[in-house]
Amino acid sequence: MDLLRSLPIGSYLEQPVTWLHKIDPRVKLVWLMTYLLAPLLGNPFWRIGLAASLIGLTIAAGIPFRVWRKQIGWLLLLCSFMFVFASFAPDGLAVEHQPRVPQFCPNVTVVEDASAGEAAPTECQTQLPQPTDYQYVYLDRPGFAFIPRLVVTRRSLDVAVRISTLIFTLIYSTSLYLLTTAPEEITAGLEDLMSPLRRLNLPISEITLTLTLALRFIPLVLEEVQNLVRSVRTRAINWKKLGLRRSAQLWLIVSEKLLENLLLRAEQIAVAMDVRGFTSPNEHRVQWHQLRLRWCDWLALGILIPFWCARWFVGGV
């Protein structure tokens, strides 16, 4: 169980270097925020188009299929489950549907009511034809045995599309950004974008340093979890004999050991920085990347204009 390979979310792809790697991190951050904001209040067709554009962007960038195969497979499985679950879930509209016009009965038969002495018309069995093909209920299957009643309405299908596409867009756009952008580039871009906040005496350098250490600490966390899981599996513990209480105690001990190892790793990093004379981020700044906008970056920024125009006219308000 190699978590570093089975969970590629958040890992940086060093090779091969695609054209998406060469885009300025600030431009990619702007596009990431665009993908996070564009689905809001959008119609279902726009949301599906955004999800498809992310897959097309991955293919166009030339990222190897082996890199994003497991990731997009599990993500599509999760989104498909959410789509099916939300489609058959109640739509939340407690509305009784009634015809807008009375029923049309061309041939009404009259039945003599002996008690009242008056004639009463029978119940009409025919209705007026629908002028359009609009229907609110798409599927209505009665339940039997252990299978409940299956109802898919226009509202539930719209909610299902919104939930599934929103989850896919949020997770995969962020993962694609981390896949093609080094942690140092992310922090350098954020520091450059937040540089105007220095006038408000905000510790921008300290914030970016903390973010850099957090991004570098993610593989260490996965490595510690992987080692502890392997240590538990190699001991061949019989969980059925332990019972629920002893199993919970065992996992509590494992969690405590994980926290202890992570704190030890953090302390080692702090000691290493202290030995090297690190006192302040402003005094030990190392420029790993030179942020400079090129023609491809300006082209990517220019595409934002037709993108948001399409969002306004096609995606809905």
N, C-alpha and C positions, 0 to 999 in steps of 0.2 A: 504494500500500500504506500506508494510514493506520492505524498501530497503535493510535492513540488511539480509533479507531472500531471497528476489527475485533476488538479485545480489550477489551470493556467490563468485564471482571472487575476489581473493585477501584475503579472510578470511582464518584463520588458524583453522584446525580441531583438537581439543584437544582429543576427544574420538570418536571412539576407536583408540588406539595406534597401528599402523600397523608396519610391518617391514620396510616400506619406511620411517616412522618417525625416525627410529633408525639409518638410514644411516647418516654418517657425513655430515654436511652442505657443507663443501668444496667439497666433492665428488659429491653431488647433484648439486652443482653449476657448476662443470666441465661437468656433463652430460647435464645440461641445455644449456650451451654454445655449446655442441656437437649437440643437437637437433636444435639449432638456426642456426648452420653453415652447418649441413649435407645436408639440402635441396638445398643449392646453387649449381647451375649447374648440378643438378641431373636429371635423366630421370623421366618420369611420374610414372613408376612402383616403383621406389625407394621412391618417395614422398608419394604415396599411402601406401606403406609399413610402412613408418615412422608414418603416421597418425593412421594406424591400430595398430602399436606397442604401441602407447600412450594409446589407449583404452584398449589393452590387459594388459598393465602395471597397469592401474587403477583397472581392475578386479582382477589381480593377487595379488595386494596389499591388497585386502579385504576392500576397501573403500566402505561404504554403498551407495547403489544406490540412496537413497533419497538425498544424499549430492550433487552428480554431475548430477542428472537427469535434472534439469532445465537448468543448465549451458551448458551441452553438447547438450541439445535439441535446445536451441537458437543458439548455435554455429553451429550445423549441418544445421539448417535452413538458417543461413546467408551464409554458405559455399555452400549450394545447390543453393541458389539464385544467388550467384556469378558464379557458374559453368554453370547454364543455361543461364545467361546473357552473359557470355563470349563465350559460344559455338555458339550462334546465332549472335554474333557481327561480324562485318567485320574483316577479318584476317590481314588487312593492307598491303597485298601484291598485288599491282596493276600490275599483270602479266596476259597477254593474253596467254592462253594455245593453242598451235598449234601442230599438229602431226609432229613427227620427220621424217616420210617418206611420199612420195606422196601417194594419194589414189590409191588403186588397182582396176582397172576396167577390169574384164575379157571379157566382151562383150560391147564394146563401139560402139554406133551408131553414124553415121555421118549425119549431117544436112547440106544441101546445102545452102550457103549464096549467095543470088542473087545479092546483092550490090557489094560484094568483088569478087564474082566469085570463091571462094574457099570453101572447105569443112571444117567445124568446129565441133569438138567433143562436145557432150552434157555433162552436169555436171554429174559427177560420184556419185552414191548414195551408194556405198558399201565401207567399210573400212577394213583394215587388222585387224585380231583378236589380242587382247592384249596377250603378252607372259606370263604375270604374273597377279596375282589378285590385284595388286597395284591400288589404286584409291585415288585421292586427295580430291574429293568432296564426302562426305559420305551421305549427305542429301541435296536435292534441291527441295523444294516445292514452286510452284508459289503462289503468294498472290492473294487474292480476297476480295472484299468489303473493310472492315477496317483492315484485317489481312495482314501484309506485307509479303514479300517473305522470306522464311526461308531457310537459307543455312548454313550447317555445314561442314567445311573443316577440313583437317588434322591439319592445323596450328591453327585454332580457337579452336579445341578440346584440343590440346596440351597446349595452353595458358589457357584454362579454368581449366584444371587439375592443372597446376602450381599455378594459383591464389588461387583456393579453398583450396588446400592442404597446401599451404604456410600460409594462414590465420589461418587455423585450427592448424597447428603445432606451430606457434608462440604464439597464444593466449592460447592454452590448455596446452602446456608444461610449460609456465610461471605460469599459474593458478595451475597446479599440484604441482609445486615447492613451491608456497606459501601456498598451502593447507596442505602440509605435513612438513613444516618447520616453526618454530616459528620465529617471528621478531628478537628476541635476538640471535637466532642461525645464522640467516642470517648476521647480523651485526658482530657477533663474527667471522664467517668464512671469511667475506670480510676483516675485520681488520687483520686477520692472513695472508691472501693471499697478502695483500698490505703492510705488515710490512717491506719488503725490501725497499719500497719507503721512509721510514723514513730517510735513508741516504741522500736523496735529500732535507731534511728539509720540507717535505710536512706534513700538519696537518692531519694525518691519524685518530687520535682519534676524532678530531672535525668533520671530514667527516662521520665517523661511527655513532657518536652521532646524527648528523643531519638526517641521514638515519633512525635511530631508532625512533626519534621523528616523522618523516614523516610517517613511517609505523603505528605508534600508533595513528596518527592524522586522518587516513583514516576513521575509524569507526565514529569519531566525525563529520566529514564532511557529511557522509551519514545520521547520526542522525539529523543534522541540516536541511538538505534537506528534510528529511522525515517529520519533524515537520512543516516546512513552507508549504509543499504541503498539509498536513492535515489541516492546518489553512485556506488555500485558499478554500479547498473543503467543509469545514464545513460552510462557509459563503454563499454557494449556489449562486454564482455569475452567472448572466445571461450574457454569453459572446457575444451572438448575439446582445443584446441591447447596449453593450459597444462599439462595433465597433473595427476596427483594431487599431486605434490610441490610444484609451483608454486602450485596452488590452495590447498594448505594454508598455504604461506607468505603468500599474499595475505590469507587470512582471519586469519592471525596478526597481520598488519599492521593490519587493520581492528579486531581486538579490542584491540590496543595503543592505537589511536587512540580507541576508545570509552572505555577506561579513563582515558586522558589527559583527554578532555573531561569525564568525570564528576568527576574530581579537581579540574579547573578550576572546574566549577560549585560544588562543595562549598567550595572556597576563596573564591569570590565570596560565597557565603552567610555564611561565617565573617567575612569582611571587613565585610560590610554590618551584621552584628550587633555587631561590634567598634566600628564608627564610631558607631553609635547608643548606645554606652555600655552595652552588655549585658555584665554581669559575672556574674550569678547568676540562676537562675530564680526564686528566692525574692524577689529585689529587683525583678524586672520581670515580675510576674504580672499578666496581663490576663484578666479573667473575661469570656469571650465568651458564655457560656451560664449561665443560672441553673438549676441542677438542683433541680427541685421536683416531687414526685410528685402527680399529679392523679388524678381518679376513674378515668380510662381506664387509668392505670398500675396502680392497685390492682386493677382488673378483670383486667388481663393477668396480674398476679401471682396472683390468685385462681384463674385457670384452670389454673395449674400443679398444683393439688391433684387435680382430676379427671384431669388428664393423666397424672400418675404413678400414680394408682390404676388407670387403664386399662393403663398399662405393666406393672404388677404382675400384674393378673388376665388380661389379653389378650395382652400381648407376650411372656409367658413369662419364666422366671427367667434 
